[in-house]
Amino acid sequence: MKVKMLGWRNVSFTDERTGESVKGVNLFYSFPMIGGECDGQEAEKKFVRDGSITLPDIKVGEMYEMGFNSKGRLLAMAVVK
């Protein structure tokens, strides 16, 4: 899916259930609405845990191709040229 990067935020917290330290990044992006009678962009946030995938150098306003599995987990991300 092609998306426009709106922003990102580093995240660090302790999982309350396990006590494990969790680090990663929240990605904020938009993409065209799909299906039905709609017009405009839809926006989403996706958490990516450190070490789960290799992210490109993220720049606000640039276009990226994002690949997800059937559960919505981000598997790959690349700059659209």
Backbone bond lengths (Angstrom), bond angles and torsions (degrees), N, CA, C in turn:
res aa  C-N    CA-C-N  psi(-1)  N-CA   C-N-CA  omega(-1)  CA-C   N-CA-C  phi
1 M - - - 1.436 - - 1.530 107.83 -
2 K 1.330 116.91 132.66 1.457 121.66 176.83 1.526 108.93 -85.70
3 V 1.347 114.97 131.47 1.463 120.68 -177.64 1.521 109.89 -134.05
4 K 1.332 115.28 157.29 1.462 121.63 172.94 1.523 107.10 -105.99
5 M 1.338 116.31 126.27 1.457 120.69 -177.80 1.525 109.85 -76.45
6 L 1.337 115.58 123.27 1.459 121.84 179.71 1.525 111.65 -95.97
7 G 1.332 116.22 -29.02 1.457 119.81 180.00 1.512 111.33 171.50
8 W 1.326 115.89 176.81 1.452 121.78 179.00 1.527 108.83 -151.85
9 R 1.337 115.75 158.46 1.457 121.00 179.08 1.530 109.09 -146.80
10 N 1.335 116.79 127.70 1.458 120.37 173.47 1.525 108.94 -68.42
11 V 1.336 116.39 141.80 1.455 122.42 -176.66 1.525 108.90 -129.80
12 S 1.323 116.10 138.38 1.464 121.84 176.27 1.525 107.19 -147.69
13 F 1.334 116.58 124.44 1.463 120.28 -179.95 1.522 109.80 -155.04
14 T 1.321 116.23 169.47 1.458 122.21 176.62 1.524 108.02 -106.95
15 D 1.331 116.67 125.73 1.463 122.01 177.46 1.529 108.20 -64.12
16 E 1.336 116.94 121.82 1.461 121.49 -176.27 1.528 112.88 -65.89
17 R 1.328 117.22 -30.63 1.474 120.62 -178.84 1.521 111.95 -76.15
18 T 1.344 116.75 -43.16 1.465 120.31 -172.44 1.523 114.18 -105.54
19 G 1.337 117.28 -17.38 1.454 120.96 -176.14 1.525 112.86 78.55
20 E 1.339 116.32 3.43 1.462 122.38 -178.28 1.527 110.87 -74.53
21 S 1.331 116.32 139.80 1.455 122.24 174.90 1.527 108.42 -79.39
22 V 1.335 116.32 127.87 1.461 122.07 -178.21 1.525 108.85 -119.49
23 K 1.336 115.75 130.21 1.466 121.23 177.77 1.522 108.72 -129.55
24 G 1.317 115.15 148.55 1.454 120.25 178.37 1.507 110.50 178.05
25 V 1.332 114.85 -156.28 1.464 120.88 -178.41 1.528 108.82 -141.25
26 N 1.332 116.12 138.91 1.457 121.57 170.17 1.521 107.46 -92.60
27 L 1.327 116.55 127.24 1.461 122.52 176.94 1.523 107.82 -104.47
28 F 1.315 117.20 132.74 1.460 123.36 177.82 1.526 107.07 -115.04
29 Y 1.335 116.87 122.84 1.463 120.71 -174.39 1.523 110.75 -146.40
30 S 1.340 115.16 163.16 1.465 120.65 177.74 1.525 109.45 -129.03
31 F 1.330 114.61 159.88 1.462 122.00 179.83 1.522 107.95 -156.67
32 P 1.343 118.31 158.37 1.465 120.54 -179.12 1.530 111.68 -62.12
33 M 1.333 115.68 139.77 1.464 120.66 175.13 1.524 108.81 -63.81
34 I 1.330 116.65 145.24 1.455 121.51 -176.35 1.525 110.25 -120.94
35 G 1.328 116.16 135.18 1.462 122.16 172.10 1.518 114.78 80.78
36 G 1.325 114.02 157.75 1.459 121.31 176.60 1.507 113.00 63.69
37 E 1.294 114.67 -162.10 1.459 121.11 178.58 1.520 108.52 -95.64
38 C 1.320 116.27 87.37 1.457 120.70 -178.97 1.519 109.37 -140.02
39 D 1.312 114.94 157.77 1.453 121.03 -179.91 1.517 107.92 -148.01
40 G 1.304 116.81 135.57 1.457 119.95 176.15 1.510 113.48 115.33
41 Q 1.321 114.82 -157.50 1.457 122.80 -176.00 1.527 110.52 -113.81
42 E 1.319 115.31 148.31 1.453 122.55 173.13 1.528 106.30 -109.79
43 A 1.326 118.36 146.52 1.459 121.64 -179.29 1.521 110.37 -120.88
44 E 1.337 115.80 145.02 1.458 121.49 178.96 1.520 109.77 -141.22
45 K 1.337 114.28 163.30 1.460 122.98 172.98 1.520 106.98 -122.70
46 K 1.334 116.38 138.27 1.461 121.06 178.56 1.529 108.08 -133.80
47 F 1.352 116.33 128.42 1.465 121.30 175.70 1.522 108.60 -88.08
48 V 1.333 116.09 132.46 1.460 122.23 177.04 1.519 107.35 -122.50
49 R 1.311 115.89 115.26 1.465 121.81 -178.68 1.532 110.03 -72.42
50 D 1.339 116.17 140.04 1.472 120.72 176.92 1.520 109.87 -53.30
51 G 1.337 115.94 133.84 1.448 121.74 176.57 1.514 115.57 84.66
52 S 1.340 117.99 -7.32 1.476 119.34 -178.58 1.524 111.67 -75.57
53 I 1.332 117.75 -39.88 1.463 122.94 174.42 1.525 108.19 -145.95
54 T 1.319 116.58 164.50 1.457 121.54 174.97 1.523 108.20 -91.35
55 L 1.322 115.88 117.15 1.462 120.76 178.89 1.523 109.80 -91.73
56 P 1.348 116.82 145.03 1.470 119.29 173.50 1.526 109.64 -72.17
57 D 1.321 117.48 173.02 1.467 121.88 173.74 1.526 106.80 -65.69
58 I 1.324 117.33 112.04 1.468 121.83 -173.13 1.519 110.30 -84.34
59 K 1.340 115.31 127.55 1.456 121.86 177.99 1.521 109.00 -126.46
60 V 1.318 115.84 127.79 1.459 121.80 179.09 1.520 109.58 -61.36
61 G 1.335 116.22 134.92 1.463 122.01 178.27 1.513 114.00 94.07
62 E 1.352 117.91 -14.39 1.467 120.26 -179.75 1.524 110.86 -85.05
63 M 1.334 114.14 159.94 1.463 121.71 178.89 1.527 109.48 -95.50
64 Y 1.339 114.92 141.30 1.456 121.84 179.90 1.525 109.49 -134.85
65 E 1.318 115.57 152.49 1.463 122.54 171.65 1.524 105.77 -101.28
66 M 1.344 116.46 124.30 1.458 121.19 -179.71 1.527 109.00 -117.87
67 G 1.326 116.26 135.18 1.453 122.03 177.73 1.523 109.74 -115.26
68 F 1.333 116.63 132.71 1.457 122.69 -176.51 1.523 110.73 -122.06
69 N 1.343 116.73 155.38 1.460 119.51 171.84 1.529 108.75 -86.96
70 S 1.334 117.88 -177.31 1.463 121.63 -176.00 1.528 113.12 -66.41
71 K 1.336 117.35 -17.08 1.468 121.03 178.68 1.529 112.13 -96.95
72 G 1.331 117.63 3.49 1.457 121.92 178.16 1.514 114.84 87.76
73 R 1.324 117.53 8.51 1.459 120.57 178.92 1.524 109.52 -78.66
74 L 1.330 116.36 133.54 1.459 121.41 179.78 1.521 109.82 -69.84
75 L 1.344 116.54 123.56 1.454 122.08 -179.00 1.524 112.71 -104.59
76 A 1.324 116.52 -31.09 1.467 120.61 -176.91 1.523 109.73 -155.89
77 M 1.335 114.57 152.12 1.461 120.00 178.76 1.526 108.15 -150.77
78 A 1.338 116.47 132.81 1.465 121.11 -179.46 1.522 109.73 -143.90
79 V 1.321 115.84 152.19 1.456 122.43 176.71 1.528 108.78 -68.92
80 V 1.336 116.62 136.33 1.473 121.32 174.81 1.517 106.91 -88.06
81 K 1.327 116.40 124.84 1.480 119.71 -179.26 1.498 110.76 -105.79
